Amino acid sequence: MSNRREFVVKLGVGATALVSGAVFAAAPMVDEKDATAGSLGYKADASKVDKTKFPKFAAGQNCGSCALFQGKAGDAAGGCPLFAGKQVAGAGWCSAYSKKA
C-alpha cells in the first residue's frame, strides 16, 4: 500500500512540474508597445535599439547574454523578471541590460 501511495505522489509531482514547464514555454512574448517594455526601451531585435536614446547600448549586448535572462544559452526566447509571465527575445535588448558574470 505504501508503494502505491508513493507512486501516486511522485506521479502528481512529476505531472505538476511538466504542466508548469509547459505553461512557461507557452508564455506570450513581450510586445514592444507594452508600457514596461516602452519605458525600458525594449526591442525584440537589439540591432534596432535607438543608440542616441540609449548610449549605454553596445554591440553584442542582447537579452541572451543578460544576467536577468532566464532561458538557456542560445534560446530564442526566455523569461525575464522585469516582464512577469512573458518572454523576451534572446536577440532583444532593454536598458536594464546587465552582463552575465
N, C-alpha and C positions, 0 to 999 in steps of 0.2 A: 504494500500500500504506500509506503514511503517513496518508493521508486516512481510510482505513478504520479504522486504529488510533485516530486522534484521535476519530473519530465514536463508536467503541465506548467509549472512556474517558469522553467527555462524556456519553454516554447513561447510563453507570454512575453517574457523579457526580450527574446530574440525578435518576435514579431513587432513589438513596440519600437525597438531600435531600427528595424527595417523600414517601418512606416515613417518614423521621424526622419530618417535619411532621405526617403523618397519625397517627403514634403519639402525638405530643404532644397533638394535638387530641382523641385518644381517651382521654387520661389521665383517671382517675376523679376525682371531686370529693372534697374533704376532708370527712370525716364529723366533725360537731361532737363526737362521742363519742371520737374519736381522742385518744390520750394527749397528743400535742403540741398538738393543737387545744384540748384542755381546759386545758392549762397556760397557754396564751396567751389564753384566753377567746374563742376564735374563734367567731363567729356568722355564718352564711351571710346573715343579714339584719341589717344594722347597727342597725336600729330596735329589735332585741331584746336589745341589749347591756345588761347589768346596770350601770347608771350609778353605783350605790353601791359596787359591787365594783371598777369601773374608772373612777374620777373623771377621768382624763385624756381619756376619750372626749368628743368634741364633735360636735355636729350637723354633718353634711356630710362627716365622715370615713368613708371606705369603702375597700375594697381597690383599687377602680378608680383612686383618687387617691393611692395609696400608692407610694412610691419602690421598694418591693420587687415590686410587681405587674408581671408580665412579659407581660400582654396589651396590646392596643391600647386607646386611649381609647374608652370606650363598649362594650367587650366584656363579655358577660355573665359570662365566666369567663376565667381565665388562670393561668399558673403562678406559683408563689411559691417562692423558695429555702428558705423555712422548712419547706415541705411537699414535699420532693423526690418527683417522679413523680406529683404530684397537682395538681389545680387548685383555686383558691379562687373563690368567687363575687365578681364585680365589686362587688356590693352588700353584701359581707360586711365584717367588721372583726375585728382582733385587737389585743392590747396592744402588738404590735411596730410598730404603725402609725407611718409616717414620711412626712410630706407630700412630694410630688414638688416638686422645685425649679422 
